[in-house]
Amino acid sequence: MFEVQNQPPPLEPYNLLTSDTVLREALLRERAEWAESQLAALGATLGKPETVQLGFDANKYAPTLRTFDRYGYRLDEVDFHPAWHELMGIALKAGLHSSPWASPQPGAHVARAAGTYMLGQIESGVYCPLAMTYGSVPTLRREPAIAAEWLPRIFARDYDRRFKPARDKISALIGMALTENQGGSDLRTNSTRAEPASDGSFRLHGHKWFMSAPMCDAFLVLAQAAKGLSCFLMPRWTPDATRNAIRILRLKDKLGNRSNASSEVEFDGAYAQLIGEEGRGIPTVIEMGNYTRLDCAIGSSALMRQAVAQAIHHARHRTAFQKRLIDQPLMSNVLADLALESEAATVLTMRLARAYDESDETSAVFRRVLTPAAKFWICKRAPFATYEAMEVLGGSGYIEESIMPRLYREAPVNSIWEGAGNIMCLDVLRAIERTPNAGDVLRHELADAGDARLKAFAERLQQRLRAADRNDESQARALVRELVLALQAALLAKHSPPAVADAFCASRLNGEGGGAFGTLPRGLDLRAIAERAAPLN
Ligand SMILES: Cc1cc2nc3c(=O)[nH]c(=O)nc-3n(C[C@H](O)[C@H](O)[C@H](O)COP(=O)(O)OP(=O)(O)OC[C@H]3O[C@@H](n4cnc5c(N)ncnc54)[C@H](O)[C@@H]3O)c2cc1C
């Protein structure tokens, strides 16, 4: 029998807040210090071996569709493994689906961002219905009667898994159904029809190519009404307590995000209520999109953080060629480079979340311009970072018993849904054009750069923003990447140790971005950067 040797202990139990210096600093800086103890309790729960196992189980035992009962009646129900329900219970108890709306206070969106950032590290699938529910609240508030009916249940913190009319439940969750087979980015091609009924409600006829978390209690749906594309709330049950005519055709067989169900659906005269003005469906539902896009940036930051934490933990315990991996100079470069990417993503995401707590001009620019920008770049970086972190674990990183394959498979989805990369970059161009004083605010954020490299980079960026470049769609990705890099560098220069800011400027502002990790130039304090990211309780 061989003897197990030179293997690291599992990174558990550990506290996902207290072991994360960058997150803790951000929490205090972005005005959510009041939430520290409750988030530390959540961090401890999430880092328990039992909770970590729930993430594995929820993904191993994927949801299944039950279309009919044994007599042939339609059910259109999805069964989840108990682990999914337990994770949802933890998330709702922590208020991750609605706390900033239920208990508004300074730092509320930041606190919730920190909570979802920790949850997303242990299991990302449950994030989807939480994000959609969180994002739905401002849209639902456009209809006071509907808001009065739904919000108390959306604000409730006791997860209710029962498939029943929402009025008979303790809590409720909201999904959304926009994308159709013939077009997702171009929502104007939506063909689902909405016909008015005599009672003032509507009946929807058509299909949706993607509708995730179909066991939510209601969905925001786009459909064509007499005055054009409009937004509707479509519950799973009608007011007379019968199953709404929402036919779940099949569940998607996805690359990752396996614990979560994503369905294709048909509406056969489904009951729905109009939200907002008829014909103004896209602006009505896009409000929700801002929040869910913020959540994509948080979700990808979370994946990177977990990948980096696992990689550094492994390298601190595994020895090769007579040295711990973390002490090997080249591995130290890889780990520091990964840590930089993770810290930059986290710092930007948490700053962005604060913009949702505040209402000044700077926050308006952050929300409108930097939400799609951060979603684009952070989500683009996550697959590279999770892949590189996987390699730090060597062969073991490729094996399903470690969390690394799950992080890697999960990583691309945040870039695709809620508007894919190109759509985000084109939206940034539009937002810069249309948001009052966007240029001035961005200039101000990048002023006092201190670092000469950042100063030069920011000046070039300003020129590009001023020039015709902005109208050249072919250059949108390059422009948005530079915008995000400049802002990340400025935030790191202000808030992180000099070693981190120095390495970020040296490696990300030199036009070589996007290559392999582990290519940081000589003369940087690699060890300090990696140690800062080590998950130490
Ligand atoms: C796992 C998963 C779950 C999902 N869940 C939901 C859900 O719950 N509800 C929902 O409504 N949708 C959902 N979606 C759908 C998702 O939002 C869409 O797939 C996405 O918005 C892209 O739309 P599309 O698939 O129609 O691609 P298309 O619109 O055909 O786009 C294809 C590619 O072309 C690019 N592109 C499009 N227009 C332009 C342009 N003008 N210039 C340059 N490039 C362009 C896009 O960036 C993209 O890369 C889900 C998707 C996935 C993968």
The ligand as a Gaussian input file, in Angstrom:
#p B3LYP/6-31G(d) Opt

LIG

0 1
 C      -26.861000      29.135000     -18.960000
 C      -27.659000      30.232000     -19.546000
 C      -28.794000      30.674000     -18.887000
 C      -29.561000      31.700000     -19.418000
 N      -30.680000      32.110000     -18.747000
 C      -31.468000      33.074000     -19.283000
 C      -32.667000      33.502000     -18.618000
 O      -32.991000      33.064000     -17.515000
 N      -33.445000      34.400000     -19.232000
 C      -33.124000      34.939000     -20.451000
 O      -33.873000      35.772000     -20.948000
 N      -31.995000      34.567000     -21.091000
 C      -31.166000      33.657000     -20.549000
 N      -30.012000      33.260000     -21.188000
 C      -29.764000      33.768000     -22.531000
 C      -28.663000      34.785000     -22.647000
 O      -29.008000      35.971000     -21.996000
 C      -28.400000      34.970000     -24.155000
 O      -27.872000      33.764000     -24.633000
 C      -27.466000      36.115000     -24.440000
 O      -28.090000      37.337000     -24.128000
 C      -27.040000      36.145000     -25.925000
 O      -28.137000      36.059000     -26.779000
 P      -28.162000      34.961000     -27.945000
 O      -27.868000      33.644000     -27.351000
 O      -29.431000      35.093000     -28.704000
 O      -26.951000      35.323000     -28.884000
 P      -26.924000      36.380000     -30.090000
 O      -27.761000      37.550000     -29.759000
 O      -27.192000      35.676000     -31.361000
 O      -25.397000      36.822000     -30.042000
 C      -24.361000      35.952000     -30.496000
 C      -23.040000      36.694000     -30.420000
 O      -23.087000      37.834000     -31.261000
 C      -22.671000      38.988000     -30.555000
 N      -23.405000      40.139000     -31.088000
 C      -24.732000      40.334000     -31.127000
 N      -25.009000      41.538000     -31.670000
 C      -23.829000      42.111000     -31.985000
 C      -23.441000      43.365000     -32.580000
 N      -24.335000      44.282000     -32.929000
 N      -22.125000      43.604000     -32.752000
 C      -21.197000      42.702000     -32.402000
 N      -21.502000      41.518000     -31.845000
 C      -22.797000      41.219000     -31.632000
 C      -22.974000      38.713000     -29.096000
 O      -22.105000      39.455000     -28.257000
 C      -22.703000      37.217000     -29.020000
 O      -21.350000      36.993000     -28.767000
 C      -29.207000      32.276000     -20.665000
 C      -28.060000      31.827000     -21.323000
 C      -27.291000      30.837000     -20.773000
 C      -26.072000      30.371000     -21.500000

